[in-house]
């Protein structure tokens, strides 16, 4: 142990080394690091071993950790999540991959009635440190059964935590936090963002669950985003700035737990707020945020909360329709201008 004499300076902290990694590589690196840290962590899912997963989220893990910790499974999501719940209840830390979020419907009972409720029903005697990974969102022409954003199905269930990383940095930090957490966590990777690049520290680190990121400061309007909408909101804010409007952009990072405090603090200053998400507008996270804003800071609003999401329809297959289906920077900027026109 190093001791310091009176008046001596503490040793300087080692500099943080970062590199530019893709979103999927950052996720992969974080998972590998937490697997090296804890021998109880294992991965199971369809094609995660031999193929590295359909989106290569698990590349290289079989070679390093072997077939006992990286396990290919049959096409049986119900059995896969059941395996994860049982293993977690017995003290392991499984990471099970559902490939596409749309497949959640096959195993919803295991997620909602087993993983989420077991700790409560056993009075805290049993924990379920289960991580479920999956890919969500439209934009790749994968059609209605492989393109949905169903985060609010899960966020509505007490006992579950739901992460939606929007950057390579957060993809790594949130998977580490999820695997280390003592409760079931669903990590939703966005398919369109898989190749996006960003600065990522080499060392292992966590992004705290339930802590939003203020991406860009501003005093005229607040834009609250989740997942892929972060980048669209930043582009909208840059467009607005060219006309003198300063928009604050907040990336929620997780929808459960929800960092409503950061949102409310921003709204108290800007007095106007738009919530943008890729999921269908009806019943989306925007509705919950709008309700909490009107309940807690209604007197600070100079305009109604504006929600911007997908129309109430399945995700289209045709590229031109799919592009029209998902909100973008142009529509976010237009929404902010409508809010600013309210006096």
C-alpha positions in Angstrom: 0.0 0.0 0.0 1.3 3.5 -0.9 1.2 6.0 2.0 1.4 9.8 1.6 3.3 12.0 4.0 1.6 15.3 5.1 1.6 17.8 2.3 2.5 15.3 -0.4 0.3 15.1 -3.5 -1.7 12.0 -4.4 -0.4 10.1 -7.3 -2.0 11.1 -10.6 -4.7 8.8 -11.9 -3.8 6.7 -14.9 -5.1 8.3 -18.1 -8.2 6.7 -19.7 -7.3 5.1 -23.0 -10.0 5.2 -25.6 -10.4 3.9 -29.1 -13.1 4.2 -31.7 -15.1 1.0 -31.8 -18.3 0.1 -33.4 -21.4 -0.3 -31.3 -21.4 -4.1 -31.7 -17.7 -4.4 -31.0 -18.0 -2.3 -27.8 -20.9 -4.5 -26.6 -18.8 -7.6 -27.4 -15.7 -6.2 -25.5 -17.8 -5.3 -22.4 -19.3 -8.8 -22.3 -15.9 -10.5 -22.7 -14.4 -8.4 -19.9 -17.2 -9.2 -17.5 -16.9 -12.9 -18.4 -13.2 -12.7 -17.5 -14.1 -11.0 -14.3 -16.7 -13.6 -13.1 -16.6 -17.3 -14.0 -20.3 -17.6 -13.2 -21.2 -15.6 -16.3 -22.1 -17.7 -19.3 -23.9 -17.0 -22.7 -26.6 -19.1 -24.3 -28.7 -18.6 -27.4 -29.3 -19.5 -31.0 -26.0 -19.4 -33.0 -24.1 -17.5 -30.3 -21.2 -20.0 -30.3 -20.3 -21.2 -33.8 -21.6 -18.1 -35.6 -21.2 -15.5 -33.0 -24.8 -14.5 -33.2 -26.8 -13.3 -36.1 -25.4 -9.8 -35.6 -21.9 -11.0 -34.4 -22.5 -9.7 -30.9 -20.8 -12.8 -29.5 -17.8 -13.1 -31.9 -14.7 -14.7 -30.4 -16.3 -15.7 -27.1 -16.4 -19.4 -27.9 -12.7 -19.5 -28.6 -11.8 -17.8 -25.4 -14.3 -19.3 -22.9 -15.2 -22.6 -24.5 -18.4 -24.5 -25.1 -19.4 -24.7 -21.4 -19.7 -20.9 -21.2 -20.8 -20.1 -24.7 -23.7 -22.5 -25.6 -25.6 -22.8 -28.8 -29.3 -23.7 -28.2 -32.2 -25.0 -30.3 -34.7 -22.5 -31.7 -36.8 -22.6 -28.5 -37.0 -19.2 -26.8 -39.3 -20.5 -24.0 -36.7 -23.2 -23.1 -33.8 -20.7 -23.4 -35.2 -18.1 -21.0 -36.4 -20.9 -18.7 -32.8 -22.1 -18.6 -31.6 -18.6 -17.8 -34.1 -18.2 -14.9 -33.2 -21.5 -13.4 -29.5 -21.0 -13.7 -29.7 -17.5 -12.2 -31.8 -18.7 -9.3 -29.1 -21.2 -8.5 -26.4 -18.6 -8.4 -25.0 -18.3 -11.9 -25.2 -15.1 -14.1 -26.6 -16.2 -17.5 -26.7 -14.0 -20.5 -29.4 -15.3 -22.9 -29.9 -13.9 -26.3 -33.3 -13.7 -28.0 -31.8 -12.6 -31.4 -34.8 -10.4 -32.4 -37.0 -8.6 -29.9 -40.1 -9.8 -31.7 -39.4 -13.3 -30.4 -40.2 -12.1 -26.9 -43.8 -13.2 -27.5 -42.7 -16.8 -27.5 -41.2 -16.6 -24.0 -43.2 -13.9 -22.3 -44.4 -16.0 -19.4 -40.8 -16.9 -18.4 -39.8 -13.2 -18.5 -42.8 -11.6 -16.9 -44.1 -14.3 -14.5 -40.9 -16.1 -13.5 -37.8 -13.9 -13.9 -39.5 -10.6 -12.8 -41.5 -12.0 -9.9 -39.4 -14.8 -8.4 -37.4 -12.6 -5.9 -40.6 -11.0 -4.7 -42.5 -14.3 -4.4 -39.7 -15.9 -2.4 -39.4 -12.9 0.0 -35.9 -12.0 -1.3 -34.5 -15.4 -0.6 -33.8 -16.0 -4.3 -32.3 -13.5 -6.7 -32.4 -13.8 -10.5 -29.3 -12.0 -12.0 -30.4 -12.8 -15.5 -29.4 -10.7 -18.5 -31.5 -10.9 -21.7 -30.0 -9.4 -24.8 -31.9 -8.8 -28.0 -31.9 -6.6 -31.1 -34.8 -4.2 -31.8 -35.9 -1.5 -34.1 -36.7 -0.9 -37.8 -34.5 0.4 -40.6 -33.0 -2.8 -42.1 -36.0 -3.9 -44.2 -36.6 -6.9 -41.9 -40.4 -6.4 -42.0 -43.2 -6.5 -39.4 -42.1 -9.6 -37.4 -38.4 -8.7 -37.0 -38.4 -4.9 -36.6 -40.5 -3.9 -33.5 -39.6 -1.8 -30.5 -41.4 -3.4 -27.5 -39.6 -1.8 -24.6 -42.8 -0.7 -22.9 -44.1 -4.3 -22.7 -41.2 -4.9 -20.4 -41.0 -1.5 -18.6 -44.5 -2.0 -17.3 -43.4 -5.1 -15.3 -42.2 -4.6 -11.8 -38.9 -6.5 -11.3 -37.5 -5.9 -14.8 -34.9 -3.4 -15.9 -34.8 -2.3 -19.5 -31.7 -0.7 -21.2 -31.5 0.9 -24.7 -27.9 1.9 -25.4 -27.6 4.6 -28.2 -23.8 4.8 -28.4 -20.8 2.4 -28.5 -19.7 3.8 -25.1 -23.1 3.0 -23.5 -23.4 -0.4 -25.3 -20.3 -1.5 -23.4 -21.1 0.2 -20.1 -24.7 -1.0 -20.0 -24.0 -4.7 -20.7 -21.4 -4.7 -17.9 -23.8 -3.0 -15.5 -26.6 -5.4 -16.6 -24.5 -8.6 -16.0 -23.3 -7.3 -12.6 -26.8 -6.4 -11.5 -28.6 -8.7 -9.1 -32.0 -8.6 -10.9 -33.2 -9.4 -14.4 -32.1 -6.8 -17.0 -33.1 -6.7 -20.7 -30.5 -5.0 -23.0 -32.0 -3.9 -26.3 -29.4 -3.3 -29.0 -30.6 -1.2 -31.9 -30.0 -2.9 -35.3 -29.3 0.3 -37.3 -26.7 1.4 -34.8 -24.6 -1.8 -34.8 -21.9 -0.4 -37.1 -21.9 3.1 -35.6 -18.5 4.2 -34.2 -17.6 6.1 -31.1 -14.9 6.5 -28.4 -14.8 3.6 -25.9 -12.4 3.2 -23.0 -10.3 0.1 -22.9 -10.9 -0.8 -19.3 -14.1 -2.3 -18.0 -16.6 0.2 -16.7 -20.3 0.5 -16.0 -22.9 3.0 -17.2 -25.3 3.3 -14.2 -28.8 1.8 -14.8 -31.4 4.6 -14.5 -29.1 7.6 -15.2 -29.9 9.6 -18.3 -27.3 11.4 -20.4 -27.6 15.1 -21.2 -26.1 14.9 -24.6 -26.4 18.6 -25.5 -27.3 21.6 -23.4 -29.9 24.2 -24.4 -32.5 26.6 -22.8 -35.2 26.8 -25.5 -36.7 23.3 -25.8 -36.0 19.8 -24.3 -35.8 16.8 -26.6 -36.0 13.5 -24.7 -34.9 10.5 -26.7 -34.2 6.8 -26.4 -32.2 4.4 -28.5 -31.6 5.4 -32.2 -33.5 8.7 -31.7 -30.6 10.2 -29.9 -28.6 10.7 -33.1 -31.7 12.0 -34.9 -32.3 14.5 -32.1 -28.7 15.7 -32.1 -29.0 16.4 -35.9 -32.3 18.2 -35.3 -30.7 20.3 -32.5 -27.9 21.2 -34.8 -30.4 22.3 -37.5 -32.3 24.3 -34.9 -29.1 26.0 -33.7 -28.5 27.5 -37.1 -31.7 29.5 -36.6 -30.8 30.5 -33.1 -32.8 27.9 -31.2 -30.9 26.0 -28.5 -32.3 22.5 -27.8 -31.3 20.4 -24.9 -31.1 16.7 -25.9 -31.5 14.0 -23.2 -30.8 10.3 -23.9 -32.7 8.2 -21.3 -30.4 5.2 -21.8 -32.9 3.1 -19.7 -36.7 3.2 -19.7 -36.8 1.2 -16.5 -35.6 2.6 -14.2 -36.6 6.0 -15.7 -34.5 9.0 -14.8 -37.4 11.4 -14.7 -35.5 13.8 -12.4 -33.1 14.8 -15.2 -36.0 15.4 -17.5 -38.0 17.5 -15.0 -34.9 19.6 -14.2 -34.5 20.4 -17.9 -38.2 21.2 -18.4 -38.1 23.7 -15.5 -35.6 25.7 -17.6 -36.8 25.2 -21.2 -40.6 25.1 -20.5 -41.1 23.0 -23.7 -40.5 19.3 -24.3 -40.7 16.8 -27.1 -40.3 13.1 -26.6 -39.0 11.1 -29.6 -39.0 7.3 -29.7 -39.0 4.6 -32.4 -41.8 2.6 -30.9 -45.5 3.2 -31.8 -46.6 6.5 -30.2 -49.7 5.0 -28.5 -48.7 3.8 -25.1 -45.0 4.5 -25.7 -42.5 6.0 -23.2 -43.5 9.4 -24.4 -47.0 9.0 -22.8 -45.4 8.1 -19.4 -43.0 11.0 -19.5 -45.8 13.4 -20.6 -48.0 12.2 -17.6 -45.2 12.6 -15.1 -44.3 16.1 -16.4 -47.9 17.4 -16.2 -48.1 15.8 -12.7 -44.9 17.4 -11.3 -44.0 20.5 -13.3 -47.2 21.5 -15.1 -46.9 25.1 -14.2 -43.5 25.3 -15.9 -45.0 24.3 -19.3 -45.5 27.0 -22.0 -46.9 24.3 -24.4 -48.3 20.8 -24.3 -45.8 17.9 -24.2 -45.3 16.7 -27.8 -44.9 13.0 -28.4 -43.2 11.8 -31.6 -43.2 8.1 -32.4 -44.2 5.6 -35.1 -47.8 5.4 -36.4 -50.2 2.7 -35.0 -49.3 0.2 -37.7 -47.0 -2.8 -38.2 -43.5 -1.9 -39.4 -43.6 -1.8 -43.2 -41.3 -3.9 -45.4 -41.0 -1.5 -48.4 -38.0 0.8 -47.8 -39.9 4.0 -48.7 -42.7 3.1 -46.2 -40.2 2.1 -43.5 -38.4 5.4 -43.9 -41.7 7.3 -43.5 -42.6 5.1 -40.5 -39.6 5.9 -38.2 -39.2 9.5 -36.8 -36.2 11.4 -38.1 -34.3 14.6 -37.5 -36.5 16.6 -39.9 -39.7 15.7 -38.0 -38.1 16.3 -34.6 -36.9 19.8 -35.6 -40.4 20.5 -37.1 -42.0 19.4 -33.8 -39.7 21.7 -31.8 -40.6 24.6 -34.0 -44.3 24.0 -33.4 -43.7 24.0 -29.7 -41.8 27.3 -29.9 -44.7 28.9 -31.8 -46.9 28.4 -28.8 -47.0 31.6 -26.8 
